Amino acid sequence: MNSRVPLAIEWVESKAKAPHQEHAHTRVVNYYGCLLVSPHAMPLEQRLKVTNLANRQSIGAVVVYTGNRRVDGWELGVELVQPKMDFWGLEL
């Protein structure tokens, strides 16, 4: 489903060991994950904590697709680790 959901994403780079946090948004969502737009490129299998800023729910996720850089950021396909039916706040 096409939907723009505001997100906060958190991750730890293997070299830096310090956590990073950025704002992002979705382009497409489904029960199992989303296509999100991030200000940073990320490698495949990067673990994330994704927070839906509309309802303040957080969930673990993994980058499964790295797309192209667009004007508003990098497209990343993300799979939710333990999907919740109400995570996106939408009827899917």
N, CA, C and O of each residue as an XYZ file, in Angstrom:
368
protein
N       0.846     -1.164      0.000
C       0.000      0.000      0.000
C       0.897      1.234      0.000
O       1.804      1.339      0.826
N       0.658      2.149     -0.898
C       1.402      3.397     -0.901
C       0.989      4.212      0.315
O      -0.196      4.472      0.529
N       1.962      4.606      1.099
C       1.655      5.380      2.295
C       2.920      6.061      2.799
O       3.981      5.439      2.862
N       2.812      7.310      3.149
C       3.950      8.049      3.705
C       3.774      8.112      5.222
O       2.935      8.853      5.735
N       4.578      7.325      5.924
C       4.551      7.273      7.385
C       5.863      7.844      7.893
O       6.924      7.374      7.483
N       5.830      8.847      8.776
C       7.080      9.387      9.324
C       7.718      8.391     10.297
O       7.032      7.799     11.131
N       9.033      8.215     10.181
C       9.757      7.248     10.992
C      10.985      7.872     11.646
O      11.516      8.883     11.186
N      11.414      7.243     12.726
C      12.758      7.439     13.261
C      13.432      6.089     13.108
O      12.847      5.062     13.452
N      14.650      6.076     12.599
C      15.393      4.827     12.470
C      16.676      4.930     13.282
O      17.337      5.968     13.290
N      17.017      3.853     13.957
C      18.238      3.793     14.761
C      19.028      2.572     14.341
O      18.453      1.523     14.050
N      20.359      2.706     14.310
C      21.221      1.595     13.961
C      22.612      1.834     14.538
O      22.966      2.945     14.934
N      23.375      0.764     14.570
C      24.763      0.833     15.026
C      25.634      0.318     13.895
O      25.472     -0.817     13.448
N      26.556      1.149     13.431
C      27.500      0.714     12.396
C      28.565     -0.146     13.051
O      28.984      0.123     14.176
N      28.995     -1.166     12.357
C      29.965     -2.100     12.942
C      31.292     -1.411     13.277
O      31.934     -1.781     14.260
N      31.712     -0.433     12.499
C      32.982      0.252     12.758
C      32.860      1.279     13.878
O      33.760      1.397     14.709
N      31.774      2.010     13.909
C      31.637      3.133     14.834
C      31.254      2.712     16.250
O      31.683      3.345     17.215
N      30.464      1.669     16.387
C      29.970      1.188     17.678
C      29.038      2.174     18.383
O      28.447      1.833     19.408
N      28.901      3.368     17.859
C      27.990      4.349     18.451
C      26.669      4.316     17.693
O      26.667      4.199     16.468
N      25.548      4.418     18.399
C      24.249      4.395     17.706
C      24.005      5.680     16.914
O      24.424      6.768     17.308
N      23.320      5.519     15.797
C      22.915      6.640     14.953
C      21.402      6.681     14.930
O      20.741      5.648     15.034
N      20.858      7.878     14.795
C      19.411      8.028     14.665
C      19.129      9.093     13.623
O      19.772     10.143     13.598
N      18.165      8.811     12.766
C      17.758      9.743     11.714
C      16.257      9.664     11.529
O      15.616      8.691     11.926
N      15.709     10.696     10.926
C      14.314     10.664     10.519
C      14.244     10.139      9.095
O      15.132     10.391      8.280
N      13.190      9.414      8.810
C      12.962      8.831      7.495
C      11.457      8.813      7.265
O      10.686      9.269      8.109
N      11.048      8.288      6.128
C       9.619      8.098      5.854
C       9.453      6.931      4.898
O      10.391      6.538      4.203
N       8.255      6.388      4.875
C       7.974      5.262      3.997
C       7.425      5.751      2.662
O       6.907      6.861      2.543
N       7.556      4.880      1.662
C       6.889      5.083      0.377
C       5.801      4.035      0.213
O       4.716      4.314     -0.295
N       6.116      2.821      0.656
C       5.201      1.681      0.542
C       5.292      0.906      1.845
O       6.385      0.719      2.380
N       4.158      0.453      2.362
C       4.155     -0.374      3.570
C       3.324     -1.629      3.323
O       2.401     -1.632      2.508
N       3.670     -2.691      4.042
C       2.833     -3.878      4.107
C       3.070     -4.521      5.466
O       3.894     -4.047      6.248
N       2.362     -5.577      5.739
C       2.446     -6.228      7.042
C       3.882     -6.632      7.391
O       4.272     -6.571      8.557
N       4.669     -7.042      6.397
C       6.005     -7.587      6.633
C       7.124     -6.562      6.606
O       8.243     -6.876      7.011
N       6.862     -5.345      6.141
C       7.934     -4.359      6.068
C       7.535     -3.134      5.290
O       6.365     -2.755      5.243
N       8.547     -2.508      4.667
C       8.281     -1.277      3.937
C       9.429     -0.944      2.995
O      10.514     -1.521      3.071
N       9.158     -0.004      2.112
C      10.189      0.677      1.346
C      10.284      2.040      1.994
O       9.338      2.827      1.952
N      11.439      2.318      2.599
C      11.585      3.606      3.263
C      12.640      4.441      2.568
O      13.447      3.930      1.792
N      12.623      5.732      2.855
C      13.598      6.669      2.323
C      14.414      7.188      3.495
O      13.882      7.778      4.435
N      15.728      6.954      3.417
C      16.654      7.313      4.490
C      17.679      8.329      3.982
O      18.053      8.287      2.810
N      18.137      9.233      4.838
C      19.194     10.148      4.414
C      20.541      9.450      4.222
O      21.458     10.030      3.643
N      20.669      8.195      4.708
C      21.922      7.442      4.604
C      21.714      6.122      3.866
O      20.685      5.466      4.025
N      22.697      5.744      3.061
C      22.706      4.405      2.472
C      23.077      3.422      3.569
O      23.817      3.768      4.490
N      22.574      2.210      3.480
C      22.892      1.177      4.466
C      23.145     -0.137      3.767
O      22.557     -0.412      2.721
N      24.015     -0.953      4.337
C      24.292     -2.252      3.715
C      23.157     -3.241      3.955
O      22.353     -3.082      4.873
N      23.113     -4.257      3.114
C      22.170     -5.349      3.327
C      22.443     -5.990      4.678
O      23.587     -6.056      5.127
N      21.398     -6.452      5.310
C      21.427     -7.110      6.613
C      21.736     -6.173      7.786
O      21.966     -6.635      8.904
N      21.740     -4.858      7.535
C      21.894     -3.901      8.634
C      20.654     -3.996      9.520
O      19.528     -3.918      9.029
N      20.860     -4.162     10.800
C      19.744     -4.220     11.755
C      19.368     -2.802     12.156
O      20.227     -1.943     12.355
N      18.060     -2.580     12.270
C      17.516     -1.261     12.602
C      16.475     -1.384     13.705
O      15.896     -2.448     13.926
N      16.257     -0.288     14.377
C      15.067     -0.115     15.203
C      14.248      0.949     14.487
O      14.719      2.066     14.273
N      13.029      0.602     14.121
C      12.153      1.507     13.385
C      11.050      1.967     14.325
O      10.370      1.146     14.941
N      10.874      3.280     14.435
C       9.808      3.841     15.259
C       8.843      4.602     14.363
O       9.236      5.516     13.639
N       7.584      4.215     14.423
C       6.521      4.908     13.715
C       6.208      6.166     14.530
O       5.679      6.070     15.637
N       6.528      7.330     13.995
C       6.343      8.574     14.750
C       4.882      8.973     14.884
O       4.552      9.819     15.715
N       3.996      8.380     14.082
C       2.568      8.692     14.186
C       1.938      8.038     15.411
O       1.046      8.615     16.034
N       2.404      6.823     15.762
C       1.800      6.152     16.917
C       2.822      5.757     18.002
O       2.466      5.133     19.001
N       4.074      6.123     17.793
C       5.170      5.911     18.765
C       5.495      4.437     19.025
O       6.123      4.126     20.037
N       5.090      3.530     18.146
C       5.453      2.123     18.288
C       6.815      1.884     17.640
O       7.137      2.483     16.614
N       7.612      1.004     18.247
C       8.928      0.639     17.714
C       8.986     -0.855     17.449
O       8.287     -1.647     18.082
N       9.837     -1.222     16.495
C       9.977     -2.622     16.116
C      11.358     -2.828     15.499
O      11.925     -1.909     14.907
N      11.891     -4.027     15.638
C      13.158     -4.374     15.008
C      12.958     -4.660     13.527
O      11.894     -5.118     13.110
N      13.993     -4.385     12.737
C      13.904     -4.594     11.294
C      15.293     -4.875     10.728
O      16.308     -4.675     11.396
N      15.312     -5.343      9.484
C      16.555     -5.655      8.777
C      16.466     -5.117      7.353
O      15.430     -5.257      6.703
N      17.538     -4.505      6.865
C      17.590     -4.024      5.483
C      17.747     -5.232      4.557
O      18.700     -6.001      4.686
N      16.808     -5.392      3.623
C      16.853     -6.518      2.688
C      17.019     -6.061      1.235
O      17.188     -6.887      0.339
N      16.972     -4.756      1.007
C      17.124     -4.205     -0.340
C      17.709     -2.808     -0.224
O      17.250     -1.995      0.578
N      18.716     -2.541     -1.022
C      19.287     -1.198     -1.092
C      19.046     -0.676     -2.497
O      19.570     -1.217     -3.470
N      18.258      0.369     -2.595
C      17.908      0.934     -3.898
C      18.796      2.105     -4.259
O      19.921      2.237     -3.778
N      18.266      2.935     -5.103
C      19.002      4.090     -5.604
C      18.822      5.306     -4.719
O      17.880      5.396     -3.931
N      19.735      6.226     -4.866
C      19.601      7.512     -4.186
C      18.643      8.368     -5.012
O      18.797      8.509     -6.225
N      17.665      8.927     -4.335
C      16.702      9.837     -4.960
C      16.941     11.231     -4.388
O      17.825     11.423     -3.554
N      16.167     12.179     -4.831
C      16.313     13.550     -4.349
C      16.139     13.624     -2.838
O      16.850     14.375     -2.170
N      15.194     12.848     -2.288
C      14.905     12.922     -0.852
C      15.640     11.883     -0.019
O      15.433     11.829      1.193
N      16.499     11.047     -0.627
C      17.285     10.089      0.151
C      17.411      8.737     -0.527
O      17.023      8.568     -1.683
N      17.956      7.778      0.206
C      18.181      6.419     -0.288
C      16.951      5.551     -0.065
O      16.351      5.581      1.009
N      16.579      4.783     -1.072
C      15.477      3.835     -0.926
C      16.015      2.542     -0.322
O      16.984      1.968     -0.818
N      15.376      2.091      0.752
C      15.769      0.864      1.435
C      14.546     -0.020      1.642
O      13.512      0.438      2.129
N      14.672     -1.269      1.275
C      13.641     -2.246      1.582
C      13.935     -2.828      2.952
O      15.042     -3.303      3.203
N      12.956     -2.793      3.836
C      13.147     -3.211      5.228
C      12.112     -4.272      5.586
O      10.920     -4.114      5.325
N      12.590     -5.346      6.184
C      11.710     -6.411      6.661
C      11.582     -6.299      8.175
O      12.589     -6.209      8.877
N      10.364     -6.305      8.677
C      10.131     -6.248     10.115
C      10.438     -7.616     10.724
O      10.041     -8.643     10.175
N      11.145     -7.632     11.858
C      11.568     -8.887     12.474
C      10.380     -9.645     13.055
O      10.240    -10.841     12.798
N       9.537     -8.997     13.816
C       8.328     -9.612     14.370
C       7.161     -8.672     14.082
O       6.777     -7.873     14.936
N       6.591     -8.772     12.865
C       5.548     -7.834     12.458
C       4.370     -7.806     13.431
O       4.006     -8.820     14.026
N       3.792     -6.625     13.575
C       2.573     -6.427     14.370
C       1.503     -5.876     13.433
O       1.779     -4.990     12.624
N       0.316     -6.385     13.538
C      -0.769     -5.982     12.649
C      -1.023     -4.474     12.702
O      -1.343     -3.873     11.676
N      -0.887     -3.862     13.861
C      -1.226     -2.444     14.000
C      -0.022     -1.511     13.940
O      -0.156     -0.326     14.243
N       1.150     -2.013     13.557
C       2.358     -1.178     13.601
C       2.236      0.079     12.747
O       2.608      1.164     13.196
N       1.723     -0.047     11.527
C       1.649      1.105     10.629
C       0.482      2.022     10.954
O       0.444      3.150     10.463
N      -0.465      1.581     11.761
C      -1.625      2.405     12.060
C      -2.586      2.484     10.890
O      -3.373      3.424     10.784
N      -2.518      1.489     10.007
C      -3.358      1.458      8.809
C      -4.059      0.115      8.723
O      -3.597     -0.861      9.315
N      -5.147      0.050      8.008
C      -5.800     -1.231      7.745
C      -5.187     -1.810      6.493
O      -5.429     -1.313      5.393
N      -4.389     -2.864      6.647
C      -3.702     -3.467      5.492
C      -4.454     -4.682      4.987
O      -4.026     -5.317      4.023
